Amino acid sequence: MPPPSRTRSEPWPALPYESWKDSCTTLHLWTQIVGKIRLARTPWLNHSWHVTLYVTPRGLTTSAIPYDGRAFQIDFDFIDHGLRIQTSEGAERRLALEPRSVAAFYEALMAALAELDLPVRIHGSPNEVAQPIPFREDRAHAAYDPDHAQRFWRVLLQADRIFKQFRTGFQGKASPVHFFWGSFDLAVTRFSGRQAPPHPGGIPNLPDAVTREAYSHEVSSAGFWPGGGAIDYPAFYSYAYPAPAGFAAAPVRPAAAFFHEQMGEFILPYDAVRNAAAPDEALLAFLQTTYAAAADAAHWDRAALEYPPGGPRPTP
């Protein structure tokens, strides 16, 4: 078992992307394998909500996956750094989270499922990444830094908590707070109830039909992402689809938030939250003001969709 990490006493630990980008890429691909296992065995739910992972007190989970009258669950444990497979019949297998290639992780996980009489076939190549390498052939990505993996999960733990608090102020259709393994981000989405124009698609290695179904209706969505590509640092984001006129120019809080033209969404650097005098309030301000910017510009029926957060709505 690894020694206790000092990040356990840091609710908002440092997470510089450059320090763990290789491990981040490997972990992203490992979560894709686990997520695709859930996808293969779970009935479709609108906007691909059936494929996501969820934050737990130790890491990330698939939740219960049905299998021919039985069920199983796969958990990433970022405290003891293990991957645990548990079944409804009481059987269990565990894989160490340690430096190993994507190919080795894939083979070990599939072998463990077979030992548990849970054989699963998945689409064997990553989604939403450029130049994907099939999982069973990928020996290029093999880094795993346990300290940074745990830091990442601890950021997710805090973001999950605040996103769930934010979600309580909306009585319209809203997604769970969930982790998308394709884009490797934690997200929560609100819906106006109106249909949206067809999404143009074009996300690398993701069928356009999946993207169009995901964005079939008008949304305001926010989330957390560890960095890479257009921004090389961890950040919170918020966007609207379709983006209404005036959205990008709307005033939002806190002062560190800004509209990223290339990405087409508002960005709040994680370090601005981490170093704020009141991190919870800073993040809630970002979530609320960017949502309000989207809802007001698109003329959502806010009076019908919202209510005071954190408690039951008063009845007439």
VEXGU-258440 format. One line per field, with one value per residue (C-alpha): residue number from 1; residue in three letters; chain; z negated, x negated, y negated. Coordinates in Angstrom, 3 decimals. Layout:
<sites>
nr <- NUM / ... $
rest <- ALA / ... $
kette <- A / ... $
c3 <- Z / ... $
c1 <- X / ... $
c2 <- Y / ... $
</sites>
This chain:
<sites>
nr <- 1 / 2 / 3 / 4 / 5 / 6 / 7 / 8 / 9 / 10 / 11 / 12 / 13 / 14 / 15 / 16 / 17 / 18 / 19 / 20 / 21 / 22 / 23 / 24 / 25 / 26 / 27 / 28 / 29 / 30 / 31 / 32 / 33 / 34 / 35 / 36 / 37 / 38 / 39 / 40 / 41 / 42 / 43 / 44 / 45 / 46 / 47 / 48 / 49 / 50 / 51 / 52 / 53 / 54 / 55 / 56 / 57 / 58 / 59 / 60 / 61 / 62 / 63 / 64 / 65 / 66 / 67 / 68 / 69 / 70 / 71 / 72 / 73 / 74 / 75 / 76 / 77 / 78 / 79 / 80 / 81 / 82 / 83 / 84 / 85 / 86 / 87 / 88 / 89 / 90 / 91 / 92 / 93 / 94 / 95 / 96 / 97 / 98 / 99 / 100 / 101 / 102 / 103 / 104 / 105 / 106 / 107 / 108 / 109 / 110 / 111 / 112 / 113 / 114 / 115 / 116 / 117 / 118 / 119 / 120 / 121 / 122 / 123 / 124 / 125 / 126 / 127 / 128 / 129 / 130 / 131 / 132 / 133 / 134 / 135 / 136 / 137 / 138 / 139 / 140 / 141 / 142 / 143 / 144 / 145 / 146 / 147 / 148 / 149 / 150 / 151 / 152 / 153 / 154 / 155 / 156 / 157 / 158 / 159 / 160 / 161 / 162 / 163 / 164 / 165 / 166 / 167 / 168 / 169 / 170 / 171 / 172 / 173 / 174 / 175 / 176 / 177 / 178 / 179 / 180 / 181 / 182 / 183 / 184 / 185 / 186 / 187 / 188 / 189 / 190 / 191 / 192 / 193 / 194 / 195 / 196 / 197 / 198 / 199 / 200 / 201 / 202 / 203 / 204 / 205 / 206 / 207 / 208 / 209 / 210 / 211 / 212 / 213 / 214 / 215 / 216 / 217 / 218 / 219 / 220 / 221 / 222 / 223 / 224 / 225 / 226 / 227 / 228 / 229 / 230 / 231 / 232 / 233 / 234 / 235 / 236 / 237 / 238 / 239 / 240 / 241 / 242 / 243 / 244 / 245 / 246 / 247 / 248 / 249 / 250 / 251 / 252 / 253 / 254 / 255 / 256 / 257 / 258 / 259 / 260 / 261 / 262 / 263 / 264 / 265 / 266 / 267 / 268 / 269 / 270 / 271 / 272 / 273 / 274 / 275 / 276 / 277 / 278 / 279 / 280 / 281 / 282 / 283 / 284 / 285 / 286 / 287 / 288 / 289 / 290 / 291 / 292 / 293 / 294 / 295 / 296 / 297 / 298 / 299 / 300 / 301 / 302 / 303 / 304 / 305 / 306 / 307 / 308 / 309 / 310 / 311 / 312 / 313 / 314 / 315 / 316 $
rest <- MET / PRO / PRO / PRO / SER / ARG / THR / ARG / SER / GLU / PRO / TRP / PRO / ALA / LEU / PRO / TYR / GLU / SER / TRP / LYS / ASP / SER / CYS / THR / THR / LEU / HIS / LEU / TRP / THR / GLN / ILE / VAL / GLY / LYS / ILE / ARG / LEU / ALA / ARG / THR / PRO / TRP / LEU / ASN / HIS / SER / TRP / HIS / VAL / THR / LEU / TYR / VAL / THR / PRO / ARG / GLY / LEU / THR / THR / SER / ALA / ILE / PRO / TYR / ASP / GLY / ARG / ALA / PHE / GLN / ILE / ASP / PHE / ASP / PHE / ILE / ASP / HIS / GLY / LEU / ARG / ILE / GLN / THR / SER / GLU / GLY / ALA / GLU / ARG / ARG / LEU / ALA / LEU / GLU / PRO / ARG / SER / VAL / ALA / ALA / PHE / TYR / GLU / ALA / LEU / MET / ALA / ALA / LEU / ALA / GLU / LEU / ASP / LEU / PRO / VAL / ARG / ILE / HIS / GLY / SER / PRO / ASN / GLU / VAL / ALA / GLN / PRO / ILE / PRO / PHE / ARG / GLU / ASP / ARG / ALA / HIS / ALA / ALA / TYR / ASP / PRO / ASP / HIS / ALA / GLN / ARG / PHE / TRP / ARG / VAL / LEU / LEU / GLN / ALA / ASP / ARG / ILE / PHE / LYS / GLN / PHE / ARG / THR / GLY / PHE / GLN / GLY / LYS / ALA / SER / PRO / VAL / HIS / PHE / PHE / TRP / GLY / SER / PHE / ASP / LEU / ALA / VAL / THR / ARG / PHE / SER / GLY / ARG / GLN / ALA / PRO / PRO / HIS / PRO / GLY / GLY / ILE / PRO / ASN / LEU / PRO / ASP / ALA / VAL / THR / ARG / GLU / ALA / TYR / SER / HIS / GLU / VAL / SER / SER / ALA / GLY / PHE / TRP / PRO / GLY / GLY / GLY / ALA / ILE / ASP / TYR / PRO / ALA / PHE / TYR / SER / TYR / ALA / TYR / PRO / ALA / PRO / ALA / GLY / PHE / ALA / ALA / ALA / PRO / VAL / ARG / PRO / ALA / ALA / ALA / PHE / PHE / HIS / GLU / GLN / MET / GLY / GLU / PHE / ILE / LEU / PRO / TYR / ASP / ALA / VAL / ARG / ASN / ALA / ALA / ALA / PRO / ASP / GLU / ALA / LEU / LEU / ALA / PHE / LEU / GLN / THR / THR / TYR / ALA / ALA / ALA / ALA / ASP / ALA / ALA / HIS / TRP / ASP / ARG / ALA / ALA / LEU / GLU / TYR / PRO / PRO / GLY / GLY / PRO / ARG / PRO / THR / PRO $
kette <- A / A / A / A / A / A / A / A / A / A / A / A / A / A / A / A / A / A / A / A / A / A / A / A / A / A / A / A / A / A / A / A / A / A / A / A / A / A / A / A / A / A / A / A / A / A / A / A / A / A / A / A / A / A / A / A / A / A / A / A / A / A / A / A / A / A / A / A / A / A / A / A / A / A / A / A / A / A / A / A / A / A / A / A / A / A / A / A / A / A / A / A / A / A / A / A / A / A / A / A / A / A / A / A / A / A / A / A / A / A / A / A / A / A / A / A / A / A / A / A / A / A / A / A / A / A / A / A / A / A / A / A / A / A / A / A / A / A / A / A / A / A / A / A / A / A / A / A / A / A / A / A / A / A / A / A / A / A / A / A / A / A / A / A / A / A / A / A / A / A / A / A / A / A / A / A / A / A / A / A / A / A / A / A / A / A / A / A / A / A / A / A / A / A / A / A / A / A / A / A / A / A / A / A / A / A / A / A / A / A / A / A / A / A / A / A / A / A / A / A / A / A / A / A / A / A / A / A / A / A / A / A / A / A / A / A / A / A / A / A / A / A / A / A / A / A / A / A / A / A / A / A / A / A / A / A / A / A / A / A / A / A / A / A / A / A / A / A / A / A / A / A / A / A / A / A / A / A / A / A / A / A / A / A / A / A / A / A / A / A / A / A / A / A / A / A / A / A / A / A / A / A / A / A / A / A / A / A / A / A / A / A / A / A / A / A $
c3 <- 0.000 / 0.892 / -1.942 / -2.915 / -0.584 / -1.882 / 0.531 / -1.908 / -3.964 / -0.889 / 0.304 / 3.429 / 4.178 / 6.813 / 10.145 / 12.732 / 16.006 / 17.179 / 14.109 / 14.879 / 18.505 / 19.404 / 16.472 / 17.331 / 20.862 / 19.631 / 17.035 / 19.663 / 21.816 / 18.863 / 18.024 / 21.666 / 21.423 / 18.217 / 19.588 / 22.768 / 20.648 / 19.056 / 22.483 / 23.849 / 21.084 / 20.182 / 21.897 / 23.778 / 21.863 / 23.427 / 24.210 / 23.498 / 19.765 / 19.529 / 20.259 / 17.593 / 14.417 / 11.015 / 8.244 / 5.042 / 1.664 / 3.075 / 6.813 / 9.745 / 10.310 / 13.096 / 10.616 / 11.005 / 14.524 / 15.421 / 16.760 / 17.501 / 14.242 / 12.270 / 11.770 / 11.436 / 10.748 / 11.551 / 9.255 / 9.539 / 6.044 / 5.944 / 2.246 / 2.350 / 6.137 / 7.315 / 9.788 / 8.145 / 9.903 / 7.667 / 8.557 / 7.073 / 6.302 / 3.934 / 6.199 / 6.630 / 8.583 / 8.109 / 10.395 / 9.171 / 10.541 / 11.346 / 14.347 / 17.052 / 20.699 / 21.949 / 23.707 / 20.467 / 18.546 / 21.233 / 21.246 / 17.436 / 17.088 / 19.787 / 18.240 / 14.820 / 16.277 / 17.980 / 14.674 / 13.130 / 15.979 / 17.258 / 20.769 / 22.480 / 26.010 / 26.533 / 29.384 / 29.085 / 29.907 / 28.029 / 28.803 / 28.869 / 29.276 / 32.365 / 33.896 / 31.591 / 30.994 / 30.427 / 26.749 / 27.206 / 29.297 / 27.176 / 25.424 / 25.836 / 22.916 / 19.668 / 17.074 / 13.726 / 11.018 / 7.929 / 6.232 / 9.202 / 9.892 / 6.324 / 6.656 / 9.773 / 7.961 / 4.983 / 7.329 / 8.830 / 5.304 / 4.592 / 8.023 / 7.672 / 4.342 / 5.670 / 8.942 / 6.959 / 4.813 / 7.954 / 9.470 / 6.601 / 7.835 / 11.022 / 11.368 / 15.132 / 16.803 / 15.563 / 15.961 / 13.065 / 12.124 / 14.033 / 15.532 / 19.294 / 20.115 / 23.781 / 23.075 / 19.612 / 17.739 / 14.945 / 16.122 / 15.198 / 17.761 / 17.611 / 20.338 / 21.368 / 22.675 / 26.267 / 29.172 / 30.608 / 34.230 / 35.391 / 34.040 / 36.773 / 35.231 / 36.131 / 32.752 / 33.455 / 33.515 / 32.292 / 34.594 / 35.503 / 34.684 / 31.074 / 30.863 / 32.414 / 29.966 / 27.073 / 28.179 / 29.394 / 26.983 / 25.850 / 22.977 / 20.546 / 19.460 / 17.022 / 15.954 / 14.906 / 17.173 / 16.205 / 19.249 / 22.586 / 26.117 / 26.278 / 22.579 / 20.797 / 17.272 / 15.315 / 15.589 / 15.055 / 18.157 / 19.092 / 22.511 / 24.198 / 27.173 / 29.335 / 28.207 / 28.202 / 29.456 / 26.740 / 24.654 / 25.118 / 24.064 / 20.900 / 17.597 / 15.408 / 12.079 / 10.562 / 12.148 / 13.326 / 15.616 / 19.312 / 22.651 / 24.679 / 28.335 / 29.738 / 27.417 / 27.553 / 23.807 / 20.560 / 18.689 / 15.026 / 14.281 / 11.489 / 9.682 / 9.452 / 7.448 / 5.479 / 4.401 / 3.753 / 0.215 / 0.525 / 3.229 / 2.955 / 3.427 / 6.341 / 8.210 / 7.451 / 8.763 / 12.007 / 12.411 / 11.662 / 13.696 / 16.795 / 16.632 / 16.238 / 19.226 / 21.361 / 20.040 / 20.336 / 23.818 / 25.053 / 23.210 / 21.077 / 18.836 / 15.733 / 13.405 / 14.272 / 14.320 / 11.153 / 7.427 / 4.318 / 4.045 / 1.290 / 0.062 / 1.005 / 3.115 / 1.180 / 2.206 / 2.751 $
c1 <- 0.000 / -1.428 / -2.227 / 0.426 / 0.420 / 0.148 / 2.945 / 5.395 / 5.218 / 5.615 / 9.224 / 8.060 / 4.590 / 2.222 / 2.625 / 0.219 / 0.975 / -2.640 / -3.673 / -1.426 / -0.318 / -1.739 / 0.057 / 3.173 / 3.172 / 2.738 / 5.489 / 7.776 / 7.334 / 7.846 / 11.125 / 12.182 / 11.763 / 13.806 / 16.416 / 16.804 / 17.488 / 20.374 / 21.508 / 21.551 / 23.838 / 26.097 / 29.365 / 29.211 / 30.190 / 30.683 / 27.575 / 25.320 / 25.912 / 25.727 / 21.979 / 20.600 / 18.600 / 19.354 / 17.206 / 16.945 / 15.223 / 12.260 / 12.252 / 14.559 / 17.182 / 19.296 / 22.128 / 23.948 / 23.800 / 26.443 / 25.271 / 27.778 / 29.688 / 26.550 / 24.663 / 21.086 / 19.282 / 15.817 / 14.188 / 11.025 / 9.569 / 7.144 / 6.380 / 5.027 / 4.443 / 6.332 / 9.055 / 11.713 / 14.306 / 17.146 / 20.113 / 23.578 / 22.561 / 19.811 / 16.830 / 14.091 / 10.938 / 8.419 / 5.776 / 3.035 / 3.028 / -0.627 / -2.812 / -1.669 / -0.780 / 2.752 / 2.380 / 1.379 / 4.220 / 6.715 / 5.559 / 5.516 / 8.989 / 10.526 / 8.891 / 10.301 / 13.801 / 13.504 / 12.435 / 15.609 / 17.705 / 18.370 / 16.906 / 17.493 / 16.696 / 16.105 / 15.183 / 11.433 / 10.222 / 10.428 / 13.030 / 12.643 / 8.868 / 6.808 / 4.791 / 6.165 / 4.225 / 6.272 / 6.179 / 4.631 / 1.817 / 1.060 / -2.266 / -3.226 / -1.110 / -2.226 / -2.755 / -0.981 / -1.895 / 0.157 / -0.234 / 1.099 / 3.829 / 4.991 / 4.772 / 6.940 / 9.561 / 9.532 / 10.250 / 13.096 / 14.384 / 14.622 / 16.040 / 18.626 / 19.735 / 20.123 / 21.752 / 24.345 / 25.053 / 25.473 / 27.792 / 30.274 / 31.368 / 32.952 / 36.218 / 36.104 / 34.400 / 30.817 / 28.177 / 26.581 / 23.124 / 21.085 / 17.697 / 17.413 / 14.490 / 14.444 / 13.653 / 12.215 / 14.224 / 16.758 / 19.918 / 23.419 / 25.939 / 29.191 / 31.846 / 34.288 / 36.791 / 36.547 / 35.085 / 31.763 / 30.633 / 28.646 / 25.121 / 22.460 / 20.531 / 16.879 / 15.588 / 12.589 / 13.455 / 17.010 / 19.951 / 21.806 / 25.083 / 23.953 / 22.999 / 26.284 / 28.314 / 26.256 / 27.052 / 30.592 / 31.923 / 30.823 / 28.330 / 26.178 / 23.370 / 20.485 / 17.643 / 14.054 / 11.212 / 7.566 / 6.067 / 4.426 / 4.844 / 6.141 / 5.397 / 2.463 / 3.800 / 6.782 / 9.926 / 13.621 / 15.688 / 19.203 / 20.833 / 24.225 / 25.494 / 26.571 / 24.597 / 27.075 / 26.198 / 24.484 / 23.457 / 19.703 / 19.832 / 21.882 / 20.295 / 19.465 / 17.760 / 15.220 / 12.806 / 10.457 / 13.137 / 12.986 / 14.454 / 12.086 / 12.747 / 11.121 / 13.010 / 16.236 / 16.840 / 16.151 / 13.051 / 12.139 / 8.608 / 8.577 / 5.810 / 8.062 / 10.518 / 7.835 / 6.192 / 9.411 / 10.212 / 13.481 / 13.115 / 16.675 / 18.165 / 15.851 / 16.840 / 20.548 / 20.364 / 18.850 / 21.498 / 24.386 / 23.285 / 22.351 / 25.635 / 27.521 / 25.635 / 26.788 / 30.356 / 30.932 / 29.422 / 31.513 / 34.683 / 35.163 / 38.242 / 36.125 / 39.064 / 40.473 / 37.159 / 35.432 / 36.044 / 33.969 / 31.107 / 30.624 / 34.150 / 37.696 / 39.639 / 42.427 / 45.877 / 48.747 $
c2 <- 0.000 / -3.452 / -5.852 / -8.407 / -11.395 / -14.931 / -15.865 / -14.256 / -17.452 / -19.682 / -19.924 / -21.785 / -20.344 / -21.666 / -19.874 / -21.321 / -19.570 / -19.579 / -17.550 / -14.606 / -14.870 / -11.443 / -9.817 / -11.821 / -10.417 / -6.845 / -7.227 / -8.743 / -5.638 / -3.280 / -5.008 / -4.638 / -0.850 / -0.691 / -3.089 / -1.062 / 2.018 / 0.158 / -1.048 / 2.511 / 3.832 / 0.885 / -0.142 / -3.435 / -6.570 / -9.991 / -12.045 / -9.020 / -9.299 / -5.498 / -5.424 / -7.732 / -7.141 / -8.687 / -10.152 / -8.104 / -8.634 / -6.674 / -7.334 / -6.638 / -3.947 / -2.513 / -1.868 / 1.468 / 2.927 / 5.549 / 8.907 / 11.709 / 11.375 / 10.593 / 7.340 / 6.187 / 2.941 / 1.603 / -0.950 / -3.015 / -3.427 / -6.366 / -5.979 / -2.419 / -2.628 / 0.396 / 1.306 / 3.460 / 5.602 / 6.813 / 9.000 / 9.455 / 13.042 / 11.905 / 12.557 / 9.972 / 9.301 / 6.514 / 5.022 / 2.703 / -0.826 / -1.194 / -2.015 / 0.393 / 0.011 / -0.452 / 2.910 / 4.641 / 2.972 / 4.018 / 7.629 / 7.881 / 6.387 / 8.573 / 11.653 / 10.739 / 10.345 / 13.726 / 15.328 / 13.919 / 15.377 / 11.841 / 11.819 / 8.468 / 7.325 / 3.621 / 1.311 / 1.675 / -1.832 / -5.152 / -7.808 / -11.595 / -11.486 / -12.201 / -9.355 / -6.638 / -3.446 / -0.261 / 0.638 / 4.076 / 2.537 / -0.536 / -0.090 / -3.736 / -5.007 / -3.395 / -6.152 / -6.243 / -8.740 / -7.780 / -11.160 / -13.114 / -10.569 / -11.054 / -14.834 / -14.662 / -12.595 / -14.966 / -17.874 / -15.832 / -15.188 / -18.923 / -19.748 / -16.983 / -18.437 / -21.980 / -20.877 / -18.906 / -21.950 / -24.054 / -21.436 / -21.794 / -25.238 / -23.887 / -21.999 / -21.597 / -18.672 / -18.393 / -15.731 / -13.914 / -15.120 / -12.570 / -11.853 / -11.463 / -9.166 / -10.205 / -13.847 / -13.063 / -15.674 / -15.966 / -17.713 / -18.835 / -20.084 / -22.045 / -21.960 / -24.682 / -22.128 / -23.358 / -21.415 / -22.565 / -22.733 / -19.672 / -19.730 / -19.914 / -17.010 / -16.680 / -15.460 / -13.190 / -9.494 / -9.970 / -9.236 / -12.429 / -10.681 / -10.308 / -13.992 / -15.116 / -13.047 / -14.406 / -17.974 / -17.373 / -19.992 / -23.440 / -23.289 / -25.191 / -22.888 / -23.269 / -21.047 / -20.466 / -19.327 / -18.618 / -20.361 / -19.671 / -20.908 / -24.470 / -25.071 / -23.462 / -23.863 / -22.481 / -24.564 / -24.814 / -25.568 / -26.607 / -26.749 / -26.962 / -25.018 / -26.625 / -29.673 / -32.593 / -36.068 / -38.088 / -35.069 / -35.519 / -39.178 / -38.636 / -39.701 / -36.710 / -36.129 / -35.743 / -38.200 / -35.418 / -33.938 / -34.749 / -33.679 / -31.496 / -32.287 / -29.146 / -26.817 / -28.829 / -28.680 / -30.460 / -29.290 / -29.642 / -28.408 / -25.850 / -27.718 / -30.784 / -28.675 / -26.861 / -30.120 / -32.049 / -33.153 / -31.216 / -28.528 / -27.219 / -30.664 / -31.443 / -28.286 / -28.722 / -32.288 / -31.012 / -28.320 / -30.654 / -33.670 / -31.672 / -29.764 / -33.063 / -34.464 / -31.532 / -31.452 / -35.201 / -35.509 / -32.561 / -33.700 / -30.610 / -30.592 / -30.981 / -31.624 / -28.202 / -26.339 / -27.577 / -27.559 / -28.341 / -25.833 / -23.322 / -22.688 / -21.632 / -24.067 / -25.821 / -24.622 / -27.094 $
</sites>
